[in-house]
Amino acid sequence: MKSIGIVLRKIQINKSGERKYTPRNQYRKQLITLLKKLKKNDPTIHFQYSIEKDPHSRFHVHVIINYNNSSNLYSGLSRFIGGKGSLEKKDE
């Protein structure tokens, strides 16, 4: 079983340029939903997380994920973060 550690900090920017930070309870709900989606293709996956508060009253999450199917993990995290291929390793 492979392991990976990541830090997540989600920020939403409105059309007017205002930044909206994700509250603690939303992080928890989103992580549980992410785990359910990842378990559909890799039933052995599990993770540990810790939600911490920044000095500026913002939250971020430390996640340690144990997995077997790396393509499932990278595609699921990419959809969760909202990027296209930001987590895939680039061959140069």
Secondary structure, 3 states (H helix, E strand, C coil): CEEEEEEECCEEECCCCCEEECCHHHHHHHHHHHHHHHHCCCCCCEEEEEEEECCCCCEEEEEEEEECCHHHHHHHHHHHHCCCCCCCCCCC
